Amino acid sequence: MDLNLRHAVIANVTGNTQEELEHTIVDAIQSGEEKMLPGLGVLFEVIWQNASESDKNEMLETLEQGLKPKQ
């Protein structure tokens, strides 16, 4: 991923409230646009880098459950 994109995404959301961040995430997901995926990836990177080991394990469990084939 281009570092300029990473810095641009971070600059665009730095200082946002939780409500604003939630709106950004929900809007990106609901739009379904492929161009939003890198931005969500940058946000996930920030979450991961600032998460405790316990939080990381919980995220991995959630991902694993969410990616299981539907019966």
mmCIF file of the N, C-alpha and C atoms, coordinates in Angstrom:
data_MODEL
# 
_entry.id   MODEL 
# 
loop_
_atom_site.group_PDB 
_atom_site.id 
_atom_site.type_symbol 
_atom_site.label_atom_id 
_atom_site.label_alt_id 
_atom_site.label_comp_id 
_atom_site.label_asym_id 
_atom_site.label_entity_id 
_atom_site.label_seq_id 
_atom_site.pdbx_PDB_ins_code 
_atom_site.Cartn_x 
_atom_site.Cartn_y 
_atom_site.Cartn_z 
_atom_site.occupancy 
_atom_site.B_iso_or_equiv 
_atom_site.pdbx_formal_charge 
_atom_site.auth_seq_id 
_atom_site.auth_comp_id 
_atom_site.auth_asym_id 
_atom_site.auth_atom_id 
_atom_site.pdbx_PDB_model_num 
ATOM 1   N N  . MET A 1 1  ? 0.860   -1.175  0.000  1.00 0.00 ? 1  MET A N  1 
ATOM 2   C CA . MET A 1 1  ? 0.000   0.000   0.000  1.00 0.00 ? 1  MET A CA 1 
ATOM 3   C C  . MET A 1 1  ? 0.903   1.233   0.000  1.00 0.00 ? 1  MET A C  1 
ATOM 4   N N  . ASP A 1 2  ? 0.555   2.190   -0.785 1.00 0.00 ? 2  ASP A N  1 
ATOM 5   C CA . ASP A 1 2  ? 1.334   3.419   -0.885 1.00 0.00 ? 2  ASP A CA 1 
ATOM 6   C C  . ASP A 1 2  ? 1.286   4.192   0.431  1.00 0.00 ? 2  ASP A C  1 
ATOM 7   N N  . LEU A 1 3  ? 2.451   4.622   0.915  1.00 0.00 ? 3  LEU A N  1 
ATOM 8   C CA . LEU A 1 3  ? 2.508   5.327   2.199  1.00 0.00 ? 3  LEU A CA 1 
ATOM 9   C C  . LEU A 1 3  ? 1.738   6.633   2.172  1.00 0.00 ? 3  LEU A C  1 
ATOM 10  N N  . ASN A 1 4  ? 1.657   7.285   1.007  1.00 0.00 ? 4  ASN A N  1 
ATOM 11  C CA . ASN A 1 4  ? 0.887   8.523   0.927  1.00 0.00 ? 4  ASN A CA 1 
ATOM 12  C C  . ASN A 1 4  ? -0.589  8.269   1.204  1.00 0.00 ? 4  ASN A C  1 
ATOM 13  N N  . LEU A 1 5  ? -1.102  7.151   0.738  1.00 0.00 ? 5  LEU A N  1 
ATOM 14  C CA . LEU A 1 5  ? -2.502  6.799   1.010  1.00 0.00 ? 5  LEU A CA 1 
ATOM 15  C C  . LEU A 1 5  ? -2.702  6.564   2.495  1.00 0.00 ? 5  LEU A C  1 
ATOM 16  N N  . ARG A 1 6  ? -1.773  5.836   3.108  1.00 0.00 ? 6  ARG A N  1 
ATOM 17  C CA . ARG A 1 6  ? -1.861  5.551   4.546  1.00 0.00 ? 6  ARG A CA 1 
ATOM 18  C C  . ARG A 1 6  ? -1.899  6.860   5.339  1.00 0.00 ? 6  ARG A C  1 
ATOM 19  N N  . HIS A 1 7  ? -0.979  7.757   5.015  1.00 0.00 ? 7  HIS A N  1 
ATOM 20  C CA . HIS A 1 7  ? -0.931  9.036   5.733  1.00 0.00 ? 7  HIS A CA 1 
ATOM 21  C C  . HIS A 1 7  ? -2.167  9.884   5.451  1.00 0.00 ? 7  HIS A C  1 
ATOM 22  N N  . ALA A 1 8  ? -2.675  9.839   4.228  1.00 0.00 ? 8  ALA A N  1 
ATOM 23  C CA . ALA A 1 8  ? -3.870  10.613  3.879  1.00 0.00 ? 8  ALA A CA 1 
ATOM 24  C C  . ALA A 1 8  ? -5.084  10.135  4.668  1.00 0.00 ? 8  ALA A C  1 
ATOM 25  N N  . VAL A 1 9  ? -5.249  8.818   4.766  1.00 0.00 ? 9  VAL A N  1 
ATOM 26  C CA . VAL A 1 9  ? -6.382  8.264   5.518  1.00 0.00 ? 9  VAL A CA 1 
ATOM 27  C C  . VAL A 1 9  ? -6.272  8.676   6.978  1.00 0.00 ? 9  VAL A C  1 
ATOM 28  N N  . ILE A 1 10 ? -5.092  8.523   7.547  1.00 0.00 ? 10 ILE A N  1 
ATOM 29  C CA . ILE A 1 10 ? -4.904  8.877   8.957  1.00 0.00 ? 10 ILE A CA 1 
ATOM 30  C C  . ILE A 1 10 ? -5.145  10.367  9.174  1.00 0.00 ? 10 ILE A C  1 
ATOM 31  N N  . ALA A 1 11 ? -4.651  11.188  8.269  1.00 0.00 ? 11 ALA A N  1 
ATOM 32  C CA . ALA A 1 11 ? -4.856  12.640  8.392  1.00 0.00 ? 11 ALA A CA 1 
ATOM 33  C C  . ALA A 1 11 ? -6.331  12.993  8.312  1.00 0.00 ? 11 ALA A C  1 
ATOM 34  N N  . ASN A 1 12 ? -7.089  12.264  7.491  1.00 0.00 ? 12 ASN A N  1 
ATOM 35  C CA . ASN A 1 12 ? -8.517  12.562  7.317  1.00 0.00 ? 12 ASN A CA 1 
ATOM 36  C C  . ASN A 1 12 ? -9.359  12.222  8.543  1.00 0.00 ? 12 ASN A C  1 
ATOM 37  N N  . VAL A 1 13 ? -8.884  11.304  9.372  1.00 0.00 ? 13 VAL A N  1 
ATOM 38  C CA . VAL A 1 13 ? -9.699  10.905  10.525 1.00 0.00 ? 13 VAL A CA 1 
ATOM 39  C C  . VAL A 1 13 ? -9.081  11.288  11.866 1.00 0.00 ? 13 VAL A C  1 
ATOM 40  N N  . THR A 1 14 ? -7.874  11.826  11.847 1.00 0.00 ? 14 THR A N  1 
ATOM 41  C CA . THR A 1 14 ? -7.238  12.236  13.094 1.00 0.00 ? 14 THR A CA 1 
ATOM 42  C C  . THR A 1 14 ? -8.088  13.295  13.783 1.00 0.00 ? 14 THR A C  1 
ATOM 43  N N  . GLY A 1 15 ? -8.347  13.080  15.060 1.00 0.00 ? 15 GLY A N  1 
ATOM 44  C CA . GLY A 1 15 ? -9.147  14.022  15.837 1.00 0.00 ? 15 GLY A CA 1 
ATOM 45  C C  . GLY A 1 15 ? -10.642 13.773  15.767 1.00 0.00 ? 15 GLY A C  1 
ATOM 46  N N  . ASN A 1 16 ? -11.070 12.783  14.975 1.00 0.00 ? 16 ASN A N  1 
ATOM 47  C CA . ASN A 1 16 ? -12.496 12.477  14.888 1.00 0.00 ? 16 ASN A CA 1 
ATOM 48  C C  . ASN A 1 16 ? -12.994 11.858  16.189 1.00 0.00 ? 16 ASN A C  1 
ATOM 49  N N  . THR A 1 17 ? -14.256 12.096  16.479 1.00 0.00 ? 17 THR A N  1 
ATOM 50  C CA . THR A 1 17 ? -14.892 11.477  17.631 1.00 0.00 ? 17 THR A CA 1 
ATOM 51  C C  . THR A 1 17 ? -15.217 10.018  17.309 1.00 0.00 ? 17 THR A C  1 
ATOM 52  N N  . GLN A 1 18 ? -15.591 9.264   18.340 1.00 0.00 ? 18 GLN A N  1 
ATOM 53  C CA . GLN A 1 18 ? -16.006 7.878   18.112 1.00 0.00 ? 18 GLN A CA 1 
ATOM 54  C C  . GLN A 1 18 ? -17.184 7.814   17.151 1.00 0.00 ? 18 GLN A C  1 
ATOM 55  N N  . GLU A 1 19 ? -18.126 8.725   17.292 1.00 0.00 ? 19 GLU A N  1 
ATOM 56  C CA . GLU A 1 19 ? -19.298 8.742   16.406 1.00 0.00 ? 19 GLU A CA 1 
ATOM 57  C C  . GLU A 1 19 ? -18.891 9.002   14.965 1.00 0.00 ? 19 GLU A C  1 
ATOM 58  N N  . GLU A 1 20 ? -17.965 9.928   14.764 1.00 0.00 ? 20 GLU A N  1 
ATOM 59  C CA . GLU A 1 20 ? -17.496 10.220  13.412 1.00 0.00 ? 20 GLU A CA 1 
ATOM 60  C C  . GLU A 1 20 ? -16.738 9.034   12.819 1.00 0.00 ? 20 GLU A C  1 
ATOM 61  N N  . LEU A 1 21 ? -15.927 8.380   13.646 1.00 0.00 ? 21 LEU A N  1 
ATOM 62  C CA . LEU A 1 21 ? -15.197 7.207   13.178 1.00 0.00 ? 21 LEU A CA 1 
ATOM 63  C C  . LEU A 1 21 ? -16.164 6.084   12.815 1.00 0.00 ? 21 LEU A C  1 
ATOM 64  N N  . GLU A 1 22 ? -17.177 5.882   13.660 1.00 0.00 ? 22 GLU A N  1 
ATOM 65  C CA . GLU A 1 22 ? -18.176 4.854   13.354 1.00 0.00 ? 22 GLU A CA 1 
ATOM 66  C C  . GLU A 1 22 ? -18.882 5.169   12.048 1.00 0.00 ? 22 GLU A C  1 
ATOM 67  N N  . HIS A 1 23 ? -19.260 6.417   11.845 1.00 0.00 ? 23 HIS A N  1 
ATOM 68  C CA . HIS A 1 23 ? -19.926 6.817   10.604 1.00 0.00 ? 23 HIS A CA 1 
ATOM 69  C C  . HIS A 1 23 ? -19.024 6.526   9.395  1.00 0.00 ? 23 HIS A C  1 
ATOM 70  N N  . THR A 1 24 ? -17.747 6.840   9.522  1.00 0.00 ? 24 THR A N  1 
ATOM 71  C CA . THR A 1 24 ? -16.803 6.593   8.434  1.00 0.00 ? 24 THR A CA 1 
ATOM 72  C C  . THR A 1 24 ? -16.748 5.104   8.101  1.00 0.00 ? 24 THR A C  1 
ATOM 73  N N  . ILE A 1 25 ? -16.647 4.273   9.129  1.00 0.00 ? 25 ILE A N  1 
ATOM 74  C CA . ILE A 1 25 ? -16.546 2.832   8.926  1.00 0.00 ? 25 ILE A CA 1 
ATOM 75  C C  . ILE A 1 25 ? -17.831 2.264   8.332  1.00 0.00 ? 25 ILE A C  1 
ATOM 76  N N  . VAL A 1 26 ? -18.967 2.619   8.925  1.00 0.00 ? 26 VAL A N  1 
ATOM 77  C CA . VAL A 1 26 ? -20.254 2.102   8.451  1.00 0.00 ? 26 VAL A CA 1 
ATOM 78  C C  . VAL A 1 26 ? -20.514 2.566   7.020  1.00 0.00 ? 26 VAL A C  1 
ATOM 79  N N  . ASP A 1 27 ? -20.231 3.815   6.727  1.00 0.00 ? 27 ASP A N  1 
ATOM 80  C CA . ASP A 1 27 ? -20.429 4.347   5.380  1.00 0.00 ? 27 ASP A CA 1 
ATOM 81  C C  . ASP A 1 27 ? -19.567 3.599   4.365  1.00 0.00 ? 27 ASP A C  1 
ATOM 82  N N  . ALA A 1 28 ? -18.319 3.343   4.727  1.00 0.00 ? 28 ALA A N  1 
ATOM 83  C CA . ALA A 1 28 ? -17.422 2.628   3.816  1.00 0.00 ? 28 ALA A CA 1 
ATOM 84  C C  . ALA A 1 28 ? -17.917 1.210   3.553  1.00 0.00 ? 28 ALA A C  1 
ATOM 85  N N  . ILE A 1 29 ? -18.390 0.549   4.587  1.00 0.00 ? 29 ILE A N  1 
ATOM 86  C CA . ILE A 1 29 ? -18.888 -0.821  4.426  1.00 0.00 ? 29 ILE A CA 1 
ATOM 87  C C  . ILE A 1 29 ? -20.184 -0.847  3.630  1.00 0.00 ? 29 ILE A C  1 
ATOM 88  N N  . GLN A 1 30 ? -21.107 0.039   3.958  1.00 0.00 ? 30 GLN A N  1 
ATOM 89  C CA . GLN A 1 30 ? -22.409 0.046   3.287  1.00 0.00 ? 30 GLN A CA 1 
ATOM 90  C C  . GLN A 1 30 ? -22.311 0.460   1.827  1.00 0.00 ? 30 GLN A C  1 
ATOM 91  N N  . SER A 1 31 ? -21.329 1.292   1.508  1.00 0.00 ? 31 SER A N  1 
ATOM 92  C CA . SER A 1 31 ? -21.203 1.727   0.112  1.00 0.00 ? 31 SER A CA 1 
ATOM 93  C C  . SER A 1 31 ? -20.798 0.563   -0.781 1.00 0.00 ? 31 SER A C  1 
ATOM 94  N N  . GLY A 1 32 ? -20.056 -0.390  -0.225 1.00 0.00 ? 32 GLY A N  1 
ATOM 95  C CA . GLY A 1 32 ? -19.642 -1.556  -0.988 1.00 0.00 ? 32 GLY A CA 1 
ATOM 96  C C  . GLY A 1 32 ? -18.628 -1.249  -2.079 1.00 0.00 ? 32 GLY A C  1 
ATOM 97  N N  . GLU A 1 33 ? -18.077 -0.056  -2.057 1.00 0.00 ? 33 GLU A N  1 
ATOM 98  C CA . GLU A 1 33 ? -17.135 0.340   -3.104 1.00 0.00 ? 33 GLU A CA 1 
ATOM 99  C C  . GLU A 1 33 ? -15.747 -0.212  -2.799 1.00 0.00 ? 33 GLU A C  1 
ATOM 100 N N  . GLU A 1 34 ? -15.137 -0.810  -3.798 1.00 0.00 ? 34 GLU A N  1 
ATOM 101 C CA . GLU A 1 34 ? -13.803 -1.383  -3.653 1.00 0.00 ? 34 GLU A CA 1 
ATOM 102 C C  . GLU A 1 34 ? -12.775 -0.333  -3.254 1.00 0.00 ? 34 GLU A C  1 
ATOM 103 N N  . LYS A 1 35 ? -12.965 0.885   -3.695 1.00 0.00 ? 35 LYS A N  1 
ATOM 104 C CA . LYS A 1 35 ? -11.981 1.936   -3.411 1.00 0.00 ? 35 LYS A CA 1 
ATOM 105 C C  . LYS A 1 35 ? -11.921 2.286   -1.920 1.00 0.00 ? 35 LYS A C  1 
ATOM 106 N N  . MET A 1 36 ? -12.916 1.857   -1.143 1.00 0.00 ? 36 MET A N  1 
ATOM 107 C CA . MET A 1 36 ? -12.938 2.128   0.289  1.00 0.00 ? 36 MET A CA 1 
ATOM 108 C C  . MET A 1 36 ? -12.124 1.106   1.080  1.00 0.00 ? 36 MET A C  1 
ATOM 109 N N  . LEU A 1 37 ? -11.813 -0.026  0.482  1.00 0.00 ? 37 LEU A N  1 
ATOM 110 C CA . LEU A 1 37 ? -11.127 -1.096  1.195  1.00 0.00 ? 37 LEU A CA 1 
ATOM 111 C C  . LEU A 1 37 ? -9.746  -0.696  1.713  1.00 0.00 ? 37 LEU A C  1 
ATOM 112 N N  . PRO A 1 38 ? -8.926  0.008   0.950  1.00 0.00 ? 38 PRO A N  1 
ATOM 113 C CA . PRO A 1 38 ? -7.626  0.405   1.510  1.00 0.00 ? 38 PRO A CA 1 
ATOM 114 C C  . PRO A 1 38 ? -7.761  1.280   2.749  1.00 0.00 ? 38 PRO A C  1 
ATOM 115 N N  . GLY A 1 39 ? -8.732  2.177   2.757  1.00 0.00 ? 39 GLY A N  1 
ATOM 116 C CA . GLY A 1 39 ? -8.941  3.036   3.924  1.00 0.00 ? 39 GLY A CA 1 
ATOM 117 C C  . GLY A 1 39 ? -9.344  2.240   5.143  1.00 0.00 ? 39 GLY A C  1 
ATOM 118 N N  . LEU A 1 40 ? -10.218 1.253   4.947  1.00 0.00 ? 40 LEU A N  1 
ATOM 119 C CA . LEU A 1 40 ? -10.603 0.387   6.058  1.00 0.00 ? 40 LEU A CA 1 
ATOM 120 C C  . LEU A 1 40 ? -9.404  -0.418  6.541  1.00 0.00 ? 40 LEU A C  1 
ATOM 121 N N  . GLY A 1 41 ? -8.549  -0.810  5.613  1.00 0.00 ? 41 GLY A N  1 
ATOM 122 C CA . GLY A 1 41 ? -7.341  -1.525  5.983  1.00 0.00 ? 41 GLY A CA 1 
ATOM 123 C C  . GLY A 1 41 ? -6.421  -0.682  6.849  1.00 0.00 ? 41 GLY A C  1 
ATOM 124 N N  . VAL A 1 42 ? -6.308  0.596   6.522  1.00 0.00 ? 42 VAL A N  1 
ATOM 125 C CA . VAL A 1 42 ? -5.484  1.509   7.317  1.00 0.00 ? 42 VAL A CA 1 
ATOM 126 C C  . VAL A 1 42 ? -6.074  1.640   8.718  1.00 0.00 ? 42 VAL A C  1 
ATOM 127 N N  . LEU A 1 43 ? -7.396  1.777   8.810  1.00 0.00 ? 43 LEU A N  1 
ATOM 128 C CA . LEU A 1 43 ? -8.035  1.884   10.124 1.00 0.00 ? 43 LEU A CA 1 
ATOM 129 C C  . LEU A 1 43 ? -7.825  0.607   10.931 1.00 0.00 ? 43 LEU A C  1 
ATOM 130 N N  . PHE A 1 44 ? -7.913  -0.552  10.270 1.00 0.00 ? 44 PHE A N  1 
ATOM 131 C CA . PHE A 1 44 ? -7.677  -1.804  10.980 1.00 0.00 ? 44 PHE A CA 1 
ATOM 132 C C  . PHE A 1 44 ? -6.231  -1.886  11.444 1.00 0.00 ? 44 PHE A C  1 
ATOM 133 N N  . GLU A 1 45 ? -5.311  -1.401  10.633 1.00 0.00 ? 45 GLU A N  1 
ATOM 134 C CA . GLU A 1 45 ? -3.903  -1.381  11.028 1.00 0.00 ? 45 GLU A CA 1 
ATOM 135 C C  . GLU A 1 45 ? -3.706  -0.575  12.319 1.00 0.00 ? 45 GLU A C  1 
ATOM 136 N N  . VAL A 1 46 ? -4.373  0.568   12.416 1.00 0.00 ? 46 VAL A N  1 
ATOM 137 C CA . VAL A 1 46 ? -4.275  1.397   13.627 1.00 0.00 ? 46 VAL A CA 1 
ATOM 138 C C  . VAL A 1 46 ? -4.855  0.642   14.823 1.00 0.00 ? 46 VAL A C  1 
ATOM 139 N N  . ILE A 1 47 ? -5.987  -0.004  14.621 1.00 0.00 ? 47 ILE A N  1 
ATOM 140 C CA . ILE A 1 47 ? -6.597  -0.786  15.698 1.00 0.00 ? 47 ILE A CA 1 
ATOM 141 C C  . ILE A 1 47 ? -5.639  -1.879  16.154 1.00 0.00 ? 47 ILE A C  1 
ATOM 142 N N  . TRP A 1 48 ? -5.097  -2.622  15.210 1.00 0.00 ? 48 TRP A N  1 
ATOM 143 C CA . TRP A 1 48 ? -4.219  -3.744  15.525 1.00 0.00 ? 48 TRP A CA 1 
ATOM 144 C C  . TRP A 1 48 ? -2.978  -3.277  16.273 1.00 0.00 ? 48 TRP A C  1 
ATOM 145 N N  . GLN A 1 49 ? -2.373  -2.190  15.806 1.00 0.00 ? 49 GLN A N  1 
ATOM 146 C CA . GLN A 1 49 ? -1.144  -1.694  16.423 1.00 0.00 ? 49 GLN A CA 1 
ATOM 147 C C  . GLN A 1 49 ? -1.367  -1.193  17.848 1.00 0.00 ? 49 GLN A C  1 
ATOM 148 N N  . ASN A 1 50 ? -2.583  -0.811  18.156 1.00 0.00 ? 50 ASN A N  1 
ATOM 149 C CA . ASN A 1 50 ? -2.876  -0.260  19.475 1.00 0.00 ? 50 ASN A CA 1 
ATOM 150 C C  . ASN A 1 50 ? -3.654  -1.218  20.369 1.00 0.00 ? 50 ASN A C  1 
ATOM 151 N N  . ALA A 1 51 ? -3.831  -2.451  19.917 1.00 0.00 ? 51 ALA A N  1 
ATOM 152 C CA . ALA A 1 51 ? -4.601  -3.438  20.670 1.00 0.00 ? 51 ALA A CA 1 
ATOM 153 C C  . ALA A 1 51 ? -3.694  -4.239  21.595 1.00 0.00 ? 51 ALA A C  1 
ATOM 154 N N  . SER A 1 52 ? -4.266  -4.639  22.711 1.00 0.00 ? 52 SER A N  1 
ATOM 155 C CA . SER A 1 52 ? -3.559  -5.548  23.614 1.00 0.00 ? 52 SER A CA 1 
ATOM 156 C C  . SER A 1 52 ? -3.570  -6.952  22.992 1.00 0.00 ? 52 SER A C  1 
ATOM 157 N N  . GLU A 1 53 ? -2.758  -7.834  23.551 1.00 0.00 ? 53 GLU A N  1 
ATOM 158 C CA . GLU A 1 53 ? -2.746  -9.217  23.058 1.00 0.00 ? 53 GLU A CA 1 
ATOM 159 C C  . GLU A 1 53 ? -4.123  -9.852  23.214 1.00 0.00 ? 53 GLU A C  1 
ATOM 160 N N  . SER A 1 54 ? -4.795  -9.542  24.300 1.00 0.00 ? 54 SER A N  1 
ATOM 161 C CA . SER A 1 54 ? -6.140  -10.058 24.534 1.00 0.00 ? 54 SER A CA 1 
ATOM 162 C C  . SER A 1 54 ? -7.110  -9.558  23.463 1.00 0.00 ? 54 SER A C  1 
ATOM 163 N N  . ASP A 1 55 ? -7.034  -8.262  23.150 1.00 0.00 ? 55 ASP A N  1 
ATOM 164 C CA . ASP A 1 55 ? -7.897  -7.696  22.108 1.00 0.00 ? 55 ASP A CA 1 
ATOM 165 C C  . ASP A 1 55 ? -7.598  -8.323  20.747 1.00 0.00 ? 55 ASP A C  1 
ATOM 166 N N  . LYS A 1 56 ? -6.312  -8.544  20.458 1.00 0.00 ? 56 LYS A N  1 
ATOM 167 C CA . LYS A 1 56 ? -5.930  -9.168  19.185 1.00 0.00 ? 56 LYS A CA 1 
ATOM 168 C C  . LYS A 1 56 ? -6.509  -10.572 19.089 1.00 0.00 ? 56 LYS A C  1 
ATOM 169 N N  . ASN A 1 57 ? -6.409  -11.327 20.186 1.00 0.00 ? 57 ASN A N  1 
ATOM 170 C CA . ASN A 1 57 ? -6.978  -12.682 20.194 1.00 0.00 ? 57 ASN A CA 1 
ATOM 171 C C  . ASN A 1 57 ? -8.478  -12.644 19.965 1.00 0.00 ? 57 ASN A C  1 
ATOM 172 N N  . GLU A 1 58 ? -9.160  -11.681 20.589 1.00 0.00 ? 58 GLU A N  1 
ATOM 173 C CA . GLU A 1 58 ? -10.599 -11.556 20.407 1.00 0.00 ? 58 GLU A CA 1 
ATOM 174 C C  . GLU A 1 58 ? -10.942 -11.213 18.955 1.00 0.00 ? 58 GLU A C  1 
ATOM 175 N N  . MET A 1 59 ? -10.168 -10.315 18.355 1.00 0.00 ? 59 MET A N  1 
ATOM 176 C CA . MET A 1 59 ? -10.399 -9.970  16.944 1.00 0.00 ? 59 MET A CA 1 
ATOM 177 C C  . MET A 1 59 ? -10.185 -11.176 16.043 1.00 0.00 ? 59 MET A C  1 
ATOM 178 N N  . LEU A 1 60 ? -9.135  -11.948 16.317 1.00 0.00 ? 60 LEU A N  1 
ATOM 179 C CA . LEU A 1 60 ? -8.865  -13.132 15.509 1.00 0.00 ? 60 LEU A CA 1 
ATOM 180 C C  . LEU A 1 60 ? -9.969  -14.168 15.651 1.00 0.00 ? 60 LEU A C  1 
ATOM 181 N N  . GLU A 1 61 ? -10.479 -14.355 16.864 1.00 0.00 ? 61 GLU A N  1 
ATOM 182 C CA . GLU A 1 61 ? -11.602 -15.278 17.074 1.00 0.00 ? 61 GLU A CA 1 
ATOM 183 C C  . GLU A 1 61 ? -12.837 -14.800 16.314 1.00 0.00 ? 61 GLU A C  1 
ATOM 184 N N  . THR A 1 62 ? -13.089 -13.493 16.360 1.00 0.00 ? 62 THR A N  1 
ATOM 185 C CA . THR A 1 62 ? -14.234 -12.928 15.645 1.00 0.00 ? 62 THR A CA 1 
ATOM 186 C C  . THR A 1 62 ? -14.084 -13.123 14.141 1.00 0.00 ? 62 THR A C  1 
ATOM 187 N N  . LEU A 1 63 ? -12.883 -12.871 13.622 1.00 0.00 ? 63 LEU A N  1 
ATOM 188 C CA . LEU A 1 63 ? -12.624 -13.082 12.192 1.00 0.00 ? 63 LEU A CA 1 
ATOM 189 C C  . LEU A 1 63 ? -12.813 -14.537 11.810 1.00 0.00 ? 63 LEU A C  1 
ATOM 190 N N  . GLU A 1 64 ? -12.265 -15.422 12.628 1.00 0.00 ? 64 GLU A N  1 
ATOM 191 C CA . GLU A 1 64 ? -12.386 -16.841 12.353 1.00 0.00 ? 64 GLU A CA 1 
ATOM 192 C C  . GLU A 1 64 ? -13.852 -17.266 12.286 1.00 0.00 ? 64 GLU A C  1 
ATOM 193 N N  . GLN A 1 65 ? -14.633 -16.810 13.253 1.00 0.00 ? 65 GLN A N  1 
ATOM 194 C CA . GLN A 1 65 ? -16.065 -17.147 13.269 1.00 0.00 ? 65 GLN A CA 1 
ATOM 195 C C  . GLN A 1 65 ? -16.788 -16.546 12.072 1.00 0.00 ? 65 GLN A C  1 
ATOM 196 N N  . GLY A 1 66 ? -16.453 -15.319 11.731 1.00 0.00 ? 66 GLY A N  1 
ATOM 197 C CA . GLY A 1 66 ? -17.107 -14.651 10.624 1.00 0.00 ? 66 GLY A CA 1 
ATOM 198 C C  . GLY A 1 66 ? -16.752 -15.238 9.263  1.00 0.00 ? 66 GLY A C  1 
ATOM 199 N N  . LEU A 1 67 ? -15.632 -15.937 9.191  1.00 0.00 ? 67 LEU A N  1 
ATOM 200 C CA . LEU A 1 67 ? -15.173 -16.487 7.915  1.00 0.00 ? 67 LEU A CA 1 
ATOM 201 C C  . LEU A 1 67 ? -15.454 -17.984 7.766  1.00 0.00 ? 67 LEU A C  1 
ATOM 202 N N  . LYS A 1 68 ? -16.118 -18.568 8.766  1.00 0.00 ? 68 LYS A N  1 
ATOM 203 C CA . LYS A 1 68 ? -16.488 -19.974 8.656  1.00 0.00 ? 68 LYS A CA 1 
ATOM 204 C C  . LYS A 1 68 ? -17.551 -20.127 7.580  1.00 0.00 ? 68 LYS A C  1 
ATOM 205 N N  . PRO A 1 69 ? -17.457 -21.213 6.815  1.00 0.00 ? 69 PRO A N  1 
ATOM 206 C CA . PRO A 1 69 ? -18.487 -21.450 5.795  1.00 0.00 ? 69 PRO A CA 1 
ATOM 207 C C  . PRO A 1 69 ? -19.870 -21.567 6.426  1.00 0.00 ? 69 PRO A C  1 
ATOM 208 N N  . LYS A 1 70 ? -20.838 -21.020 5.749  1.00 0.00 ? 70 LYS A N  1 
ATOM 209 C CA . LYS A 1 70 ? -22.222 -21.092 6.239  1.00 0.00 ? 70 LYS A CA 1 
ATOM 210 C C  . LYS A 1 70 ? -22.753 -22.504 5.985  1.00 0.00 ? 70 LYS A C  1 
ATOM 211 N N  . GLN A 1 71 ? -23.438 -23.029 6.953  1.00 0.00 ? 71 GLN A N  1 
ATOM 212 C CA . GLN A 1 71 ? -23.998 -24.379 6.841  1.00 0.00 ? 71 GLN A CA 1 
ATOM 213 C C  . GLN A 1 71 ? -25.257 -24.382 6.031  1.00 0.00 ? 71 GLN A C  1 
# 
